[in-house]
């Protein structure tokens, strides 16, 4: 923990990376749901 206390920029980079990964996987999930709905709608 001493390393992170002395280098706060790394903490910001890690938190930012986690946030962007979360957004990325959330968008992937939405894309899959939309594709499924489009396929369902095309069958009707």
mmCIF file of the N, C-alpha and C atoms, coordinates in Angstrom:
data_MODEL
# 
_entry.id   MODEL 
# 
loop_
_atom_site.group_PDB 
_atom_site.id 
_atom_site.type_symbol 
_atom_site.label_atom_id 
_atom_site.label_alt_id 
_atom_site.label_comp_id 
_atom_site.label_asym_id 
_atom_site.label_entity_id 
_atom_site.label_seq_id 
_atom_site.pdbx_PDB_ins_code 
_atom_site.Cartn_x 
_atom_site.Cartn_y 
_atom_site.Cartn_z 
_atom_site.occupancy 
_atom_site.B_iso_or_equiv 
_atom_site.pdbx_formal_charge 
_atom_site.auth_seq_id 
_atom_site.auth_comp_id 
_atom_site.auth_asym_id 
_atom_site.auth_atom_id 
_atom_site.pdbx_PDB_model_num 
ATOM 1   N N  . UNK A 1 1  ? 0.818   -1.203  0.000   1.00 0.00 ? 1  UNK A N  1 
ATOM 2   C CA . UNK A 1 1  ? 0.000   0.000   0.000   1.00 0.00 ? 1  UNK A CA 1 
ATOM 3   C C  . UNK A 1 1  ? 0.856   1.260   0.000   1.00 0.00 ? 1  UNK A C  1 
ATOM 4   N N  . UNK A 1 2  ? 2.059   1.158   0.462   1.00 0.00 ? 2  UNK A N  1 
ATOM 5   C CA . UNK A 1 2  ? 2.933   2.326   0.504   1.00 0.00 ? 2  UNK A CA 1 
ATOM 6   C C  . UNK A 1 2  ? 3.196   2.852   -0.907  1.00 0.00 ? 2  UNK A C  1 
ATOM 7   N N  . UNK A 1 3  ? 3.319   1.934   -1.860  1.00 0.00 ? 3  UNK A N  1 
ATOM 8   C CA . UNK A 1 3  ? 3.564   2.328   -3.252  1.00 0.00 ? 3  UNK A CA 1 
ATOM 9   C C  . UNK A 1 3  ? 2.414   3.180   -3.783  1.00 0.00 ? 3  UNK A C  1 
ATOM 10  N N  . UNK A 1 4  ? 1.177   2.754   -3.506  1.00 0.00 ? 4  UNK A N  1 
ATOM 11  C CA . UNK A 1 4  ? 0.017   3.493   -3.991  1.00 0.00 ? 4  UNK A CA 1 
ATOM 12  C C  . UNK A 1 4  ? -0.128  4.832   -3.283  1.00 0.00 ? 4  UNK A C  1 
ATOM 13  N N  . UNK A 1 5  ? 0.287   4.911   -2.036  1.00 0.00 ? 5  UNK A N  1 
ATOM 14  C CA . UNK A 1 5  ? 0.224   6.177   -1.311  1.00 0.00 ? 5  UNK A CA 1 
ATOM 15  C C  . UNK A 1 5  ? 1.225   7.180   -1.886  1.00 0.00 ? 5  UNK A C  1 
ATOM 16  N N  . UNK A 1 6  ? 2.336   6.692   -2.386  1.00 0.00 ? 6  UNK A N  1 
ATOM 17  C CA . UNK A 1 6  ? 3.353   7.580   -2.937  1.00 0.00 ? 6  UNK A CA 1 
ATOM 18  C C  . UNK A 1 6  ? 3.102   7.916   -4.409  1.00 0.00 ? 6  UNK A C  1 
ATOM 19  N N  . UNK A 1 7  ? 2.255   7.135   -5.078  1.00 0.00 ? 7  UNK A N  1 
ATOM 20  C CA . UNK A 1 7  ? 1.979   7.348   -6.502  1.00 0.00 ? 7  UNK A CA 1 
ATOM 21  C C  . UNK A 1 7  ? 0.468   7.411   -6.739  1.00 0.00 ? 7  UNK A C  1 
ATOM 22  N N  . UNK A 1 8  ? -0.150  8.525   -6.393  1.00 0.00 ? 8  UNK A N  1 
ATOM 23  C CA . UNK A 1 8  ? -1.611  8.616   -6.516  1.00 0.00 ? 8  UNK A CA 1 
ATOM 24  C C  . UNK A 1 8  ? -2.093  8.566   -7.967  1.00 0.00 ? 8  UNK A C  1 
ATOM 25  N N  . UNK A 1 9  ? -1.224  8.873   -8.921  1.00 0.00 ? 9  UNK A N  1 
ATOM 26  C CA . UNK A 1 9  ? -1.635  8.822   -10.320 1.00 0.00 ? 9  UNK A CA 1 
ATOM 27  C C  . UNK A 1 9  ? -1.992  7.392   -10.728 1.00 0.00 ? 9  UNK A C  1 
ATOM 28  N N  . UNK A 1 10 ? -1.301  6.415   -10.165 1.00 0.00 ? 10 UNK A N  1 
ATOM 29  C CA . UNK A 1 10 ? -1.617  5.013   -10.467 1.00 0.00 ? 10 UNK A CA 1 
ATOM 30  C C  . UNK A 1 10 ? -3.001  4.647   -9.944  1.00 0.00 ? 10 UNK A C  1 
ATOM 31  N N  . UNK A 1 11 ? -3.358  5.178   -8.797  1.00 0.00 ? 11 UNK A N  1 
ATOM 32  C CA . UNK A 1 11 ? -4.684  4.919   -8.232  1.00 0.00 ? 11 UNK A CA 1 
ATOM 33  C C  . UNK A 1 11 ? -5.754  5.471   -9.169  1.00 0.00 ? 11 UNK A C  1 
ATOM 34  N N  . UNK A 1 12 ? -5.551  6.671   -9.661  1.00 0.00 ? 12 UNK A N  1 
ATOM 35  C CA . UNK A 1 12 ? -6.501  7.285   -10.590 1.00 0.00 ? 12 UNK A CA 1 
ATOM 36  C C  . UNK A 1 12 ? -6.584  6.458   -11.870 1.00 0.00 ? 12 UNK A C  1 
ATOM 37  N N  . UNK A 1 13 ? -5.445  6.001   -12.374 1.00 0.00 ? 13 UNK A N  1 
ATOM 38  C CA . UNK A 1 13 ? -5.427  5.197   -13.597 1.00 0.00 ? 13 UNK A CA 1 
ATOM 39  C C  . UNK A 1 13 ? -6.155  3.874   -13.395 1.00 0.00 ? 13 UNK A C  1 
ATOM 40  N N  . UNK A 1 14 ? -5.971  3.239   -12.257 1.00 0.00 ? 14 UNK A N  1 
ATOM 41  C CA . UNK A 1 14 ? -6.641  1.967   -11.979 1.00 0.00 ? 14 UNK A CA 1 
ATOM 42  C C  . UNK A 1 14 ? -8.147  2.171   -11.881 1.00 0.00 ? 14 UNK A C  1 
ATOM 43  N N  . UNK A 1 15 ? -8.565  3.181   -11.160 1.00 0.00 ? 15 UNK A N  1 
ATOM 44  C CA . UNK A 1 15 ? -9.997  3.450   -11.010 1.00 0.00 ? 15 UNK A CA 1 
ATOM 45  C C  . UNK A 1 15 ? -10.616 3.788   -12.367 1.00 0.00 ? 15 UNK A C  1 
ATOM 46  N N  . UNK A 1 16 ? -9.932  4.613   -13.149 1.00 0.00 ? 16 UNK A N  1 
ATOM 47  C CA . UNK A 1 16 ? -10.433 4.945   -14.484 1.00 0.00 ? 16 UNK A CA 1 
ATOM 48  C C  . UNK A 1 16 ? -10.554 3.722   -15.372 1.00 0.00 ? 16 UNK A C  1 
ATOM 49  N N  . UNK A 1 17 ? -9.574  2.841   -15.299 1.00 0.00 ? 17 UNK A N  1 
ATOM 50  C CA . UNK A 1 17 ? -9.614  1.613   -16.103 1.00 0.00 ? 17 UNK A CA 1 
ATOM 51  C C  . UNK A 1 17 ? -10.785 0.728   -15.700 1.00 0.00 ? 17 UNK A C  1 
ATOM 52  N N  . UNK A 1 18 ? -11.023 0.607   -14.413 1.00 0.00 ? 18 UNK A N  1 
ATOM 53  C CA . UNK A 1 18 ? -12.142 -0.212  -13.936 1.00 0.00 ? 18 UNK A CA 1 
ATOM 54  C C  . UNK A 1 18 ? -13.466 0.377   -14.406 1.00 0.00 ? 18 UNK A C  1 
ATOM 55  N N  . UNK A 1 19 ? -13.591 1.687   -14.343 1.00 0.00 ? 19 UNK A N  1 
ATOM 56  C CA . UNK A 1 19 ? -14.826 2.339   -14.783 1.00 0.00 ? 19 UNK A CA 1 
ATOM 57  C C  . UNK A 1 19 ? -15.042 2.105   -16.280 1.00 0.00 ? 19 UNK A C  1 
ATOM 58  N N  . UNK A 1 20 ? -14.004 2.304   -17.092 1.00 0.00 ? 20 UNK A N  1 
ATOM 59  C CA . UNK A 1 20 ? -14.135 2.113   -18.540 1.00 0.00 ? 20 UNK A CA 1 
ATOM 60  C C  . UNK A 1 20 ? -14.433 0.660   -18.890 1.00 0.00 ? 20 UNK A C  1 
ATOM 61  N N  . UNK A 1 21 ? -13.836 -0.280  -18.178 1.00 0.00 ? 21 UNK A N  1 
ATOM 62  C CA . UNK A 1 21 ? -14.153 -1.692  -18.413 1.00 0.00 ? 21 UNK A CA 1 
ATOM 63  C C  . UNK A 1 21 ? -15.611 -1.987  -18.076 1.00 0.00 ? 21 UNK A C  1 
ATOM 64  N N  . UNK A 1 22 ? -16.090 -1.403  -16.995 1.00 0.00 ? 22 UNK A N  1 
ATOM 65  C CA . UNK A 1 22 ? -17.493 -1.585  -16.630 1.00 0.00 ? 22 UNK A CA 1 
ATOM 66  C C  . UNK A 1 22 ? -18.423 -1.049  -17.696 1.00 0.00 ? 22 UNK A C  1 
ATOM 67  N N  . UNK A 1 23 ? -18.118 0.140   -18.218 1.00 0.00 ? 23 UNK A N  1 
ATOM 68  C CA . UNK A 1 23 ? -18.929 0.721   -19.292 1.00 0.00 ? 23 UNK A CA 1 
ATOM 69  C C  . UNK A 1 23 ? -18.887 -0.165  -20.530 1.00 0.00 ? 23 UNK A C  1 
ATOM 70  N N  . UNK A 1 24 ? -17.700 -0.670  -20.863 1.00 0.00 ? 24 UNK A N  1 
ATOM 71  C CA . UNK A 1 24 ? -17.536 -1.521  -22.038 1.00 0.00 ? 24 UNK A CA 1 
ATOM 72  C C  . UNK A 1 24 ? -18.405 -2.774  -21.941 1.00 0.00 ? 24 UNK A C  1 
ATOM 73  N N  . UNK A 1 25 ? -18.341 -3.473  -20.797 1.00 0.00 ? 25 UNK A N  1 
ATOM 74  C CA . UNK A 1 25 ? -19.117 -4.698  -20.649 1.00 0.00 ? 25 UNK A CA 1 
ATOM 75  C C  . UNK A 1 25 ? -20.614 -4.409  -20.558 1.00 0.00 ? 25 UNK A C  1 
ATOM 76  N N  . UNK A 1 26 ? -20.992 -3.275  -19.986 1.00 0.00 ? 26 UNK A N  1 
ATOM 77  C CA . UNK A 1 26 ? -22.396 -2.879  -19.955 1.00 0.00 ? 26 UNK A CA 1 
ATOM 78  C C  . UNK A 1 26 ? -22.913 -2.657  -21.373 1.00 0.00 ? 26 UNK A C  1 
ATOM 79  N N  . UNK A 1 27 ? -22.121 -1.979  -22.204 1.00 0.00 ? 27 UNK A N  1 
ATOM 80  C CA . UNK A 1 27 ? -22.519 -1.738  -23.588 1.00 0.00 ? 27 UNK A CA 1 
ATOM 81  C C  . UNK A 1 27 ? -22.588 -3.041  -24.382 1.00 0.00 ? 27 UNK A C  1 
ATOM 82  N N  . UNK A 1 28 ? -21.682 -3.976  -24.115 1.00 0.00 ? 28 UNK A N  1 
ATOM 83  C CA . UNK A 1 28 ? -21.752 -5.285  -24.778 1.00 0.00 ? 28 UNK A CA 1 
ATOM 84  C C  . UNK A 1 28 ? -23.061 -5.988  -24.440 1.00 0.00 ? 28 UNK A C  1 
ATOM 85  N N  . UNK A 1 29 ? -23.457 -5.937  -23.199 1.00 0.00 ? 29 UNK A N  1 
ATOM 86  C CA . UNK A 1 29 ? -24.711 -6.558  -22.789 1.00 0.00 ? 29 UNK A CA 1 
ATOM 87  C C  . UNK A 1 29 ? -25.907 -5.924  -23.472 1.00 0.00 ? 29 UNK A C  1 
ATOM 88  N N  . UNK A 1 30 ? -25.907 -4.602  -23.569 1.00 0.00 ? 30 UNK A N  1 
ATOM 89  C CA . UNK A 1 30 ? -27.001 -3.902  -24.245 1.00 0.00 ? 30 UNK A CA 1 
ATOM 90  C C  . UNK A 1 30 ? -27.033 -4.280  -25.721 1.00 0.00 ? 30 UNK A C  1 
ATOM 91  N N  . UNK A 1 31 ? -25.873 -4.359  -26.344 1.00 0.00 ? 31 UNK A N  1 
ATOM 92  C CA . UNK A 1 31 ? -25.812 -4.723  -27.765 1.00 0.00 ? 31 UNK A CA 1 
ATOM 93  C C  . UNK A 1 31 ? -26.399 -6.114  -27.997 1.00 0.00 ? 31 UNK A C  1 
ATOM 94  N N  . UNK A 1 32 ? -26.073 -7.049  -27.135 1.00 0.00 ? 32 UNK A N  1 
ATOM 95  C CA . UNK A 1 32 ? -26.608 -8.408  -27.274 1.00 0.00 ? 32 UNK A CA 1 
ATOM 96  C C  . UNK A 1 32 ? -28.125 -8.415  -27.130 1.00 0.00 ? 32 UNK A C  1 
ATOM 97  N N  . UNK A 1 33 ? -28.650 -7.646  -26.180 1.00 0.00 ? 33 UNK A N  1 
ATOM 98  C CA . UNK A 1 33 ? -30.102 -7.590  -25.997 1.00 0.00 ? 33 UNK A CA 1 
ATOM 99  C C  . UNK A 1 33 ? -30.785 -6.968  -27.204 1.00 0.00 ? 33 UNK A C  1 
ATOM 100 N N  . UNK A 1 34 ? -30.190 -5.913  -27.753 1.00 0.00 ? 34 UNK A N  1 
ATOM 101 C CA . UNK A 1 34 ? -30.778 -5.249  -28.920 1.00 0.00 ? 34 UNK A CA 1 
ATOM 102 C C  . UNK A 1 34 ? -30.778 -6.201  -30.120 1.00 0.00 ? 34 UNK A C  1 
ATOM 103 N N  . UNK A 1 35 ? -29.674 -6.920  -30.334 1.00 0.00 ? 35 UNK A N  1 
ATOM 104 C CA . UNK A 1 35 ? -29.630 -7.879  -31.442 1.00 0.00 ? 35 UNK A CA 1 
ATOM 105 C C  . UNK A 1 35 ? -30.695 -8.951  -31.284 1.00 0.00 ? 35 UNK A C  1 
ATOM 106 N N  . UNK A 1 36 ? -30.879 -9.419  -30.056 1.00 0.00 ? 36 UNK A N  1 
ATOM 107 C CA . UNK A 1 36 ? -31.900 -10.438 -29.808 1.00 0.00 ? 36 UNK A CA 1 
ATOM 108 C C  . UNK A 1 36 ? -33.291 -9.890  -30.114 1.00 0.00 ? 36 UNK A C  1 
ATOM 109 N N  . UNK A 1 37 ? -33.557 -8.660  -29.693 1.00 0.00 ? 37 UNK A N  1 
ATOM 110 C CA . UNK A 1 37 ? -34.852 -8.045  -29.984 1.00 0.00 ? 37 UNK A CA 1 
ATOM 111 C C  . UNK A 1 37 ? -35.044 -7.835  -31.482 1.00 0.00 ? 37 UNK A C  1 
ATOM 112 N N  . UNK A 1 38 ? -33.975 -7.441  -32.180 1.00 0.00 ? 38 UNK A N  1 
ATOM 113 C CA . UNK A 1 38 ? -34.077 -7.241  -33.627 1.00 0.00 ? 38 UNK A CA 1 
ATOM 114 C C  . UNK A 1 38 ? -34.393 -8.553  -34.334 1.00 0.00 ? 38 UNK A C  1 
ATOM 115 N N  . UNK A 1 39 ? -33.757 -9.643  -33.898 1.00 0.00 ? 39 UNK A N  1 
ATOM 116 C CA . UNK A 1 39 ? -34.034 -10.947 -34.500 1.00 0.00 ? 39 UNK A CA 1 
ATOM 117 C C  . UNK A 1 39 ? -35.476 -11.367 -34.227 1.00 0.00 ? 39 UNK A C  1 
ATOM 118 N N  . UNK A 1 40 ? -35.940 -11.126 -33.016 1.00 0.00 ? 40 UNK A N  1 
ATOM 119 C CA . UNK A 1 40 ? -37.321 -11.471 -32.655 1.00 0.00 ? 40 UNK A CA 1 
ATOM 120 C C  . UNK A 1 40 ? -38.304 -10.657 -33.485 1.00 0.00 ? 40 UNK A C  1 
ATOM 121 N N  . UNK A 1 41 ? -38.033 -9.377  -33.660 1.00 0.00 ? 41 UNK A N  1 
ATOM 122 C CA . UNK A 1 41 ? -38.921 -8.503  -34.414 1.00 0.00 ? 41 UNK A CA 1 
ATOM 123 C C  . UNK A 1 41 ? -38.931 -8.888  -35.895 1.00 0.00 ? 41 UNK A C  1 
ATOM 124 N N  . UNK A 1 42 ? -37.790 -9.310  -36.422 1.00 0.00 ? 42 UNK A N  1 
ATOM 125 C CA . UNK A 1 42 ? -37.698 -9.685  -37.833 1.00 0.00 ? 42 UNK A CA 1 
ATOM 126 C C  . UNK A 1 42 ? -38.523 -10.933 -38.124 1.00 0.00 ? 42 UNK A C  1 
ATOM 127 N N  . UNK A 1 43 ? -38.697 -11.799 -37.140 1.00 0.00 ? 43 UNK A N  1 
ATOM 128 C CA . UNK A 1 43 ? -39.489 -13.031 -37.333 1.00 0.00 ? 43 UNK A CA 1 
ATOM 129 C C  . UNK A 1 43 ? -40.972 -12.757 -37.376 1.00 0.00 ? 43 UNK A C  1 
ATOM 130 N N  . UNK A 1 44 ? -41.412 -11.645 -36.786 1.00 0.00 ? 44 UNK A N  1 
ATOM 131 C CA . UNK A 1 44 ? -42.860 -11.351 -36.738 1.00 0.00 ? 44 UNK A CA 1 
ATOM 132 C C  . UNK A 1 44 ? -43.400 -10.868 -38.027 1.00 0.00 ? 44 UNK A C  1 
# 
